[in-house]
Amino acid sequence: MKLVWHVSHLEESDWFRYILHDFIGEELTDLEFTCLEDDCIHVVSGNVTPLASLNPYFEACRLRSRRMVLLHASDEWFSGGYALYRHFDLVIRTHWTRLAVSPGIITIPLGYPNGTRLGAVATPTTARHYVWSFVGAMKASRIEMATALKTAEPNRFVKTAATGDGPKLTKAQFDTLLEDSIFSPCPMGNVMLESWRLYESLERGCIPLIERRRTLDYFRHVFGAHPIPTFTTWGQARLYVNRSLKDRAQLTALQSDLIAWWAGMKQQTRRTVEQALKGRSQREALGRFSERPHNRIPAVHQGLRLLELLQHQSGRSAWRRATKPFGPLARIARDYVSHGR
């Protein structure tokens, strides 16, 4: 199949190529949406182009195509426009949400960003200098994380500005830091619980510490059962770190289990996608999905979307974000005005 990129410089492109490796015969960059060829996997980004605006293009593609697959990236805001899925035989997407659960839709892990070092033998936990490390802006639940873990030493904490200013590490330096850290706290990203940090940590043999909300065990939806240490508060994570450091043999075993589990999860994801791509068309199921109320009535989608996003927040992070002039509520309002109608 031809992999058609309708977005440039997508940070997940290495991960997508890994998942689709056995099916890609050719690649094409088509930022003007002019490719009408058959048997294509079309890659779009919800952060770049509103899905609703692409209906005319994909209607034209459908008239000329026997098989079409959509790879929907960058939808962490659950921006909607999912009625577009009706044009396709299969949809592959990142960022799990109840708003996009249907036969014909496969949600895969977000994966690692471009340039992540892969395949090296992991440094044992006993040879790592830092108990934990973190590089990033202080927002959402990251403030609670930093407060809870600050006394677990030695640590490396590089606070950057949300604007992108401030101290920075190169990608290679960041990967090296992970290789020298036993634990990698992975608090929520810009708006949801999943972020690249988790997958970078897994690739470097670092033990991630992830969050679970009381009403949302997000990563169980993404992975199923998994061995990643998971907590509802960062205070719980701090107690876990303390206990783990007292039993280095168990810590080494956990590191080995995580490395093996992640290698298996990557292969399982490839097999799931492979089976779907070789299977029968799901266009009828995706057509029925597009008729659901939240895909036909923008106001319904925006309300459900807000509830989905709120479940990713801790109580404190939800309050901080709600009071920001450029927080989630403002983003939802802008989306509704600009392309949600």
N, C-alpha and C positions, 0 to 999 in steps of 0.2 A: 504494500500500500504506500501511497505517497503521503508524507507528513507535511502538512501545509501550515506554516506559521503565520498567523494573522496578527502577531505581536512580535516586537523585536526586543532583544536583551531580556528575555524572561529568566528570572533567577532559578527556576526549577527545570530548565531545559535539559541539564545533564541527567537529572532523575527521570524525566519523561523518556529520554532516549534509552536509558537503562531498562525501563519497564517495557518499552515497545521495540526493543532491539531486533527481535526475530521477525518483525512485521514491516519494518521500514525498508522500502526499496529505494526511495528517493526522498529528498527534502526540498521544499520550496518556501521562500519567504514571499508572502502576498499581503502586504500592508494595505493595499487598495481594494482588496476583496474582488478580484477579477478572475480568479481560478474557478473554472466550471467543470473540471475534470472529474471522472468517475473514480471510485475506490480510493477515497482520501480520508485521512484523519485530520480534521480541522482543529487547530489550536487557537482558542480565544481566551482573552483575559478580562474578567469582570471589572478589574480596576482601570482598564484602558478603554473598552468599548461596551456601552450598555447593550445587553443582549437584545432588548426589544428593537433596537435600531437595525439589527442584522436580519430581520425577517425577510425583507425583499431579496437580499442576496441568497440566503439559503433556500428560499422558495425556487429561485432560478436554478440553483445547484440541484435541487431535488428532481426537477424536470429532466435533467440530463444524467442523473446518477443512478446506478443500480444499488450501490452501497455507500453510505456516508456515516462517519463516526465523528462525534464531537468530543474533544478534550477540553473541558472547561476548567481553567485555572484562576487563581487569585479571587476567589469568591468568599473571603473570610467575613465580609460584611453581609453576606446572604442577600445580595442586592436584588435578586429576583429576575424577572423576564424569562422564567423557566418554561413558559409556553413554547419557547423556541425549540425545546427538545423534541417536539413532535415531528420535526423534519428528519430526524436521524434514526438509524437502525440500532445505535448504541451510544450511550453517553458515559464517558469516564470523567470524573471530577475529583478535586481535592476539597477538603473542609466539609466534614460530615454535618448534616443538618436534617432534622425531621421534615423540613420543607422540600427535601429532594430525595425522598425514599420511595422507590418504585421499581418494579421489574424493568430492566433495560438501563438502570442507572447504577454504575459501580463507583463507589467512593474509595479512593486509594489514599494511603498516608501522604502527607505533604512532602515528605522526603527531604533530602539535603540540598543546600544551595550549590550553585556552580562553584567549582574550584575546591570543593572539600576533598581532602586527601583520603583515598580509599585503599583498603586491602593490606595495609601494613599490620605487622604483628603488634598487638596492644601491649603497652608497658604494664607490667603487673602493678597492682595497687600498692604493694610494699615498696616499689621503687619510685613512687610519685611524691613530689615535694609538697604540694598543696592539698589540704583537706578538701577545699572547694574553691571554685573560681567563678566569676561572673563578669561579663563585659556588656554594658548596655545602659539605656536610659532608665531613669527611675519613674515608673508610671504604673498604674493599676496595682496589682498585688505585689509588685517587685519591692515596694517600700517595706511591706511586712516581711518579705523574704530576707532582705538585707538586715533588718533589725534583729530577726530571730537567729540568724546564723553568724552574726559578726564576731561572736566569741569563740567560734570553732576555728582554731588557728593551727598552722599558718593558712592564710587564704589570700587570694588575689582578687581584688574588687576594683574594677575600672568603670567608673561612672561617666557615662557620656551624656551629652545634651540631647533632648528630643529633637532639636533642630538639625542634629548631625554635627554640631560644633563640639569642641572639646577633645580630650585625648582619644586616640583611635589605635587599634591594632590592625595590621594587615591580615588578610585571610590566613596566610601561612602562619603568622604569629599567633592568631587565635587558635588554630588547630594544634599548634605546639603547646599552648597553654592548657588545652583540654587534655593532651597527652600527659601532662604533668600534674593533673588534678584527679583526686579520687572520685569526688562527687561533682556533679554539675546541676545546680538548682535550675529548673526550667519553669519559671513562673509564666503566666499567660503573656501572649504577645500584644499586638496593638489593640485587639478587640476580642480575641478569643483565646482559648486555652492552648491551642496547638501553635507551635512555632518551629522554625528551622533549628533552633538551639538543641532541641531534643534529638534530632537526627544527626546533627554534627557530633553530639556527645556520644551517641551510640556507635558511630563510625570510628571514633577515636578510643573506644574501650573505656569511656568514662561512665560512671554510674549516674544516670539522671535521677533527679527528684522532681516529680510532677504533681500537679494539683488535681483534685476531684472536688466538685461542688456537691452540696448535699442533695440537690435535685438533678445533678447531671454528672454521670461517670463517663465523660466524653471519650476517653481513650479506650474504654471497653467497647464502645461503638466502633471505633476505628480499627482496633486490633483483635477484639475478642479477649479471651483470657491472656494475661501477659504478666511478666515478672518484674516490671518496672516499679520501684518503690513509689507509692502514691499516698497523698495526704490531703486532708481537708483543711489543715492549718499549717503554717510554717513552724509553729511551736512544736507540733508533732514531728515534723521533719528534723528539727534540731535534736530532739530526744533520740530519734532513730540514728542520726549521725553519731551521737555520743555512744550509744550501745554498740554500733557496728565497729567503731574504732577499737573497742576492747576485744574484738574477736577477729583478728586479721585473716584467719583461715576461712571463716565464713564469708568475709568480705571478698576474698579471692575467688571463692566458689561462686558468689553472686556475679562477679564480673564475668567469669567464664560462662555462666548461664545466660547472661544478657547478650554476650557476643554471639553465642550459638543461636539464641532465640531470634535476634535481629537478622542474622544471615538467613535463617529459615523463613522469617516473615517476608523478606525481600523476594525470595524465591516463590513463596506462596502468592504474593501479589502478582508476580509475573504470570504464574499459572492461571490465576483467576481471570486476568485480563486476556490471556491467550484463549482460554475456553470460551469467553464471551465473544471474542473476535471471530472465532471459528464457528460459533453457534448460529442459530437462526436469528433473523431480524426481530428486534423488539419494537418495531415502529408502531404497531397497534397499541401496545402497552404504554408507550410514550405519548401516543395520541390521547389515550384516556387520562394519563397523568396531567397533560396540558389543560384538560377541562376541569380540573379541580378548582374550587372557588378561589383559593389564594393565587392561582395562576391566571385567573380571568379578571379578578377585581383587585386593583392595586391597593385600595385601602385595607382590604383583608390581609394581603401579603404584608403590608407595612406593620400592622398590629402584631401579627404572628412573628414577624422578623424581630421586632423589639423584644418580645418575650424570649425568643431563642437567644438573642445576644445577652440579655440580662442573666440568663442561667450560667453564662460563662464568667460572670463577675463575682467577686467576693462582695460582702456588704460594704466594706470600706471603699473598694475600688469602684463599685457602682455609684456611690455618692460622689466621689471625686470626679468621675467622668461625666455624671449628669450635670454637674455645676460648671463644667468647662464650656466656653462658648463654641468650641470646635469639637465637642465630644460626640458620642454616638447619636444622641437625639438630634443634634444639628445636622449630622451626616444623613440620617434617615429623612429629615425634612427636605434637605437639598435634593436627595435622590428622588423623592416623591414629586417634587416640583419639576425637576429637569427631565426625568424619563420614566417616572413611575406611573404616570397617568394613562 
